[in-house]
Amino acid sequence: MAHSQLPNDSWQNSSAPLFTGLDLLLELKPLFIPLYATLVAVACTGNLFLILLIALTKKLHCTTNFLIGNLAAADFIMCLACVPLTVSYAFEVRGWLFGMFMCYFVTLMQAATVFVSVLSLTAIAVDRYVVVAYPIRRRISRKSCICIVACIWLLSIMASVPTSLHTQYLDLNTIGHDMIICEEFWKHEERERLLYSCLMLLLSYMLPLLAVSVSFCAITYHLRRRNIPGAAYPCQDKWTKTKQKTFRVLTVSVVCFAICWLPLQVVNFIRDIDEEFTILDKRYVNVIQVSCHLIAMSSACYNPFIYASLHDKFRFHLSSYFYRKKKSSSIVSCKASRFNTCSTLADAPAGVSDKIALQTRFS
């Protein structure tokens, strides 16, 4: 959540100044709201299109692409169900307005979708290593992919339960404040809170970086060990280059994830160890956290563009989809007016029609 955490028992004192940095945050509302709206629109559109492309294209049905689709689904759910409510809570002077159930549900889903993204990236890294290290091994079945995705969601929800259990829905109207709080409190459990915070930092941030680093070293080792000249084995050399491109896409995705989530991870860790706000001033902590939250949520926008621009299969099927769509519309146009578009292309100089088709295919 975007509001600053209250020190334990401070909410019980009606004279205590609550949310000191809220005024500054509200002044910057005209800046943050359009940025969040753009983020949600781009992320939802891009990830939904990526999900539909994988689901409707049979040639993309493999373990890696199912995990990519699961990653896109987690980003889509987070941006559609969690981000708008969290932003509304951050910029609403009355606090949380969506009821007790949604308070606990959004807290749980926000943490769970982050873990789903992390575990999906980790599983993709492991899958890339298996493909390179054991190229002739039979790939896992579709049912096994579904089981892996189900296990990822189950583990993510289980890892997010402590966050939901320590979330409190507090109506401060009873003590004279026109505000409802939906916050995570670890009352009299400072050691457990710090331990959980460190564990979540390792699992939700360091795990995918470690998995990709280990996978990259292992893949590099296997490729060097083969040391097969491209001229003697052109097919296998082409296969190796294809796998390297696929792993490059994964690396770019994980690096993007790491860069986007680093500021929020650092701010959350500082808040966990600095309950008295000696490092982060109360006047600026809300603006700092909302800014870091915006950067972290922006990671959901990048994956569709990364896979569409760097992955050959996605780029091919994406261009084929639009090419077929344009081709079908041009056929209808030809039937409606035989001697306009069709005759013009037919009378064009040699090579021009091919050039037009290529520009249409890859534009």
C-alpha positions, 0 to 999 in steps of 0.5 A, a space after each residue: 500500500 502507498 500510505 506510510 506505515 504508522 508506528 505501533 499504537 500511534 493510530 490510537 492517539 487522536 492528537 498524533 499527526 497522521 500521514 505527515 507527507 500526505 499533503 505533498 502527495 496530494 499536491 502532486 496528484 495531477 502528475 501521478 494519476 495520468 502516469 498511472 492511467 497510462 501504465 494500466 492501459 499499456 500494461 493491460 493491452 499489451 499483456 492481454 494481447 500476448 496471452 491471446 497470441 499464445 493461447 490462439 497460436 498452436 505453434 507457440 504452445 510449449 513450456 517456455 511460452 506457457 510460462 511467458 503467458 503465465 507471467 503476462 497473466 500475473 502482470 495483467 491481474 496486478 494492473 487490472 485488479 490491484 494497481 487502480 485500487 492501490 492508487 485510489 487509496 494513496 490519493 484519497 484523503 478518506 483512505 480505503 473506500 472499498 470495504 474490508 474484504 477488498 482490503 485483504 484480497 488486494 493485499 493478498 493478490 498484490 503480493 501473490 502476483 509479484 511472486 508469480 512473476 518471480 517464479 515464472 521468470 525462474 522457471 523459464 531460466 530453468 527450462 532454458 537450461 534443460 533445453 540447451 543441456 538436454 536437447 534430445 530429451 522429450 519436452 514436458 506435456 501440456 498437462 505438466 505445464 498446467 501443473 507447473 503453472 498451478 504450483 506457481 500460483 499455489 506457492 505464491 499465494 502461500 508465500 503471500 498469506 503472512 502479509 494478508 494475515 498482518 493486514 488490518 482494516 481500521 476505521 479511524 472515524 471512531 476516534 475522530 479521524 475521517 479516514 479508514 486504514 488498510 495497512 500491514 501491522 506487525 504489532 509486538 513482532 518486530 523481529 518476525 517482521 524484519 525476518 519476513 522482510 529479509 526473506 521476501 527480499 531474497 525470494 521476490 528479488 534475488 531469486 530470479 537474478 540468481 536463477 538467470 545468472 546460474 542458468 547463463 553460466 551453465 548454458 555458456 559452459 554447455 555451448 563451449 563444451 560442444 564447440 561445434 563448427 558452424 560450417 560442419 554442422 549448420 543446422 545445429 549451429 542455427 539451433 544454438 543461435 536460436 536458443 541463445 536468442 531466446 535466452 537473451 530475451 529472458 535476460 533482458 526481461 529479468 534485468 528490466 524486472 530487477 531495475 524496476 523493482 530495485 527502488 521499491 525494494 530498497 525503500 520497503 527495506 529502509 521502512 522496515 528497519 527505520 520505524 522512527 523515520 530517521 532515514 526517510 523524512 515523514 514529509 517525503 516518504 509518501 511521495 518517495 514510495 508512490 514514485 518507487 511503486 510507479 516504477 515497479 509497476 511499470 515492469 508490467 508494461 515492458 514484457 510484451 514489447 520485449 518478447 515481441 521485439 526480440 523473440 523471433 517466433 512472437 515477431 513472426 506470428 505477430 506480423 503474420 496475424 496483422 498480414 493475414 488481417 490486412 490481406 483479408 481486408 484487401 481481398 474484400 476490397 478487391 471484390 468490391 472494386 475489381 479494377 482499382 486496387 487489384 489492377 493497380 498492383 497487377 500493372 505495377 513494375 516487376 518487384 514492386 508488389 513484392 516490396 509492398 507485401 514485405 513492407 506490409 508484413 514487417 511494418 
